[in-house]
């Protein structure tokens, strides 16, 4: 079923509260974060009540997704949807932060429920986690030289601190886009014009000024009048001074290197990092000291700390594992030029990369930013290696494997995100799919509708009018005959099954033409032609040439031919695949008039029943209190 679901972090669900707003990461109502009023009271055995909207409204709309103690109240959602389920997953929560020394962010952040201010003193790691879970928090300010006394702050703007505090803000949240706003300061001197003589004194709006500054290498900052974003100018100095007229300046996150630490909660990096002189570095340090030591040690891949982030050690592996003691691990990312890059000190990548056309080798010396941009556009480039201590003398390299550098070179490896699933589209004439996906009734063209469908978890098809000009995203996997001759497109994932020593008999008929398609093609061209021809059921190849075939049945080939058959997997509503997948089913209640029999307030200590793969199985639950996880998924239906 999975028609009603929501994803919430563990910290949002657990804790004691009554009619308080709790954060929802995403749901069947909205892909963006939202909030709803829930209950989890200590003396009420049926709690927690988890719902898509506020509790006093949700029970009338059949939007309550969880209850306990076999209570018969608010069970209207169970029978129409076939029951309800609870999933958990461990997701590494990552956030990039920028540290600005000698500044503070004014004003404490309000609590997550919007009532009162959160002035609690935390360690740096705990403050970063709390800030990420609180929509009212935009920065973390710590005392001078300390990572153990930090507080959550509400302002994206920082000011000069008389006591030498330091502030961490999330990248992309300061100023406009990748710009950080500094209040009460100005940058001295106008920037020179790009490619022309004289200074650029032109007054622009903030948006125009940031764009112009990004294109001008002489521009280091943008300074605007007090209380206005319409009178801004380009400036040349990176040094900011106190402004008597209370101007404010914007500094870009570019030029030089910024180290962003990827934070993994509840994971650890196995193995200590090796020392330069031999042996392993098992020294226990503070978080700040460990980060500095890790950047100076080329064999350090991460920093793992205890639950309080006060006792940290250097680790030698970049692969993370679940931690029974809920340790926290930091992996360093280097941002410079374009994208995120792993920095490997005193290591080099062997061999120059080939030119983009595949002819000759690219031994051109560039700056780091230029090399990174060029490397991302060259499929033969796997790394960028720079001379020791210099970011203006870098070259493109072809090997992803690194070796120790006698001359102390530094190498940067691109941090590549996993590729999304490649979907093909199966056309069905004269049929339509019923129901709009998540109530999205927007009319789009075919290309935009396909893109919107893949971004919508509830979308199973795209239905268009007969002319295929007006299309909408649909939620049903069942297709019905259309009186108006509508056309539907269903997303499918196609793989090819290879069978050696067999062939498929008969050539398929041409589409829209007479005769059969007996043309010889390469394998890549045969794949495309077979998918475009509904009469094609297989591809038979001999050597490097292939032909299309019409029969599903295979026969043994005396000449040793090989045959490829398409395996089509339709996109289907699977609870375990929602919101990126990785979910594990831990609790189930079937359709009926009672909620889950558990009485553990969702701590994961209850165990009853037997997990079953068959529909309409009795209620069951497994223990998950000792399993590291960070998020819950509550969904309707008899999900497997």
VENMO-V71208 format. One record per pair of residues at least 24 apart in sequence whose ideal C-beta (glycine too) atoms are under 6 Angstrom apart, sorted by sequence separation. I is the first residue (numbers start at 1). J is the second residue. D is the distance in whole Angstrom. If there is no record, write none. Layout:
# VENMO-V71208
I:J:D
I:J:D
This chain:
# VENMO-V71208
4:28:5
45:69:4
141:165:6
142:166:6
157:181:5
159:183:6
223:247:5
224:248:6
273:297:6
385:409:5
386:410:5
27:52:6
46:71:4
123:148:5
191:216:6
205:230:5
274:299:5
287:312:5
304:329:5
353:378:6
367:392:5
446:471:5
463:488:5
508:533:6
520:545:5
521:546:6
538:563:5
539:564:4
16:42:6
110:136:4
124:150:5
141:167:5
157:183:5
192:218:4
206:232:5
223:249:5
273:299:5
354:380:4
368:394:5
385:411:5
509:535:5
590:616:5
109:136:5
191:218:5
273:300:4
284:311:5
285:312:6
302:329:5
303:330:4
353:380:5
443:470:5
444:471:6
461:488:5
462:489:5
508:535:4
520:547:6
538:565:5
613:640:6
109:137:4
121:149:5
122:150:6
139:167:5
140:168:5
191:219:4
203:231:5
204:232:5
221:249:5
222:250:4
353:381:4
365:393:5
366:394:6
383:411:5
384:412:5
433:461:4
508:536:5
302:331:5
461:490:5
139:169:4
221:251:5
383:413:5
433:463:5
589:619:5
179:210:6
432:463:5
517:548:5
336:368:6
337:369:3
588:620:6
269:302:4
281:314:5
440:473:5
105:139:4
118:152:5
176:210:6
187:221:4
200:234:5
338:372:6
349:383:4
362:396:5
504:538:4
587:621:4
138:173:6
269:304:5
337:372:4
338:373:5
105:141:5
187:223:5
268:304:5
337:373:6
349:385:5
437:473:4
504:540:5
586:622:5
95:132:5
104:141:5
186:223:5
348:385:5
503:540:5
437:475:4
586:624:5
435:475:4
508:548:5
273:314:4
433:474:4
435:476:5
273:315:6
434:476:4
508:550:4
109:152:4
191:234:4
273:316:4
353:396:4
433:476:5
109:153:6
191:235:6
353:397:6
506:550:4
109:154:4
191:236:4
271:316:4
353:398:4
504:549:4
506:551:5
6:52:6
269:315:4
271:317:5
433:479:6
505:551:5
107:154:5
189:236:5
270:317:5
298:345:4
351:398:5
504:551:5
105:153:4
107:155:5
187:235:4
189:237:5
269:317:5
298:346:4
349:397:4
351:399:6
431:479:4
106:155:5
188:237:5
298:347:6
350:399:5
105:155:5
187:237:5
349:399:5
432:482:4
504:554:6
583:633:5
269:320:6
431:482:6
430:482:6
502:554:4
105:158:5
187:240:6
267:320:4
349:402:6
432:486:4
502:556:6
503:557:4
103:158:4
185:240:4
268:323:4
347:402:4
348:403:6
430:485:6
433:488:6
499:554:6
502:557:6
264:320:5
267:323:6
432:488:6
501:557:6
104:161:4
185:242:6
186:243:4
266:323:6
348:405:4
431:488:5
100:158:6
103:161:5
182:240:6
185:243:6
344:402:6
347:405:6
429:487:6
503:561:5
102:161:6
184:243:6
268:327:5
346:405:5
501:560:6
504:563:5
266:326:5
269:329:5
428:488:5
503:563:6
575:635:5
104:165:5
186:247:5
268:329:6
348:409:5
502:563:5
102:164:6
105:167:5
184:246:5
187:249:5
267:329:5
346:408:5
349:411:5
427:489:6
500:562:5
104:167:6
186:249:6
265:328:6
348:411:6
103:167:5
185:249:5
347:411:5
425:489:5
426:490:5
499:563:5
575:639:4
101:166:5
183:248:5
264:329:4
345:410:5
426:492:5
498:564:6
100:167:5
182:249:5
263:330:6
344:411:5
423:491:4
424:492:5
496:564:4
497:565:5
99:168:5
181:250:6
261:330:4
262:331:4
343:412:6
424:494:5
497:567:5
97:168:4
98:169:6
179:250:4
180:251:5
261:332:6
262:333:6
341:412:4
342:413:4
494:566:5
495:567:5
97:170:6
98:171:5
179:252:6
259:332:6
260:333:5
341:414:6
342:415:6
494:568:6
96:171:4
175:250:5
178:253:5
260:335:6
340:415:4
492:568:5
493:569:5
257:334:6
258:335:5
492:570:5
257:336:5
1:81:5
491:571:4
1:82:5
21:113:5
20:113:5
457:578:6
11:133:6
147:287:5
147:288:5
96:260:4
94:262:5
92:264:4
93:265:6
125:309:3
123:308:6
123:309:5
125:328:5
322:628:4
266:628:4
89:582:5
89:583:5
87:583:4
88:584:6
87:585:5
88:586:6
85:585:6
86:586:6
86:587:4
85:588:5
84:589:5
83:589:6
83:590:4
83:591:5
82:591:5
79:591:5
78:591:5
78:592:6
75:593:5
72:593:5
72:594:6
70:594:4
71:595:5
70:597:5
67:595:4
68:596:5
68:598:5
69:599:5
68:599:6
88:624:6
90:628:5
90:629:5
91:630:5
90:630:6
91:631:6
88:629:4
89:631:6
87:633:4
85:635:5
84:636:5
26:579:6
45:599:5
48:602:6
85:639:5
81:636:4
82:637:5
83:638:5
81:637:5
82:638:4
66:634:5
65:634:4
2:573:5
7:579:5
2:575:5
50:634:5
13:632:5
10:630:6
9:631:5
7:631:6
8:632:5
7:633:5
6:634:5
5:635:4
4:636:5
2:635:5
1:636:5
2:637:5
1:637:3
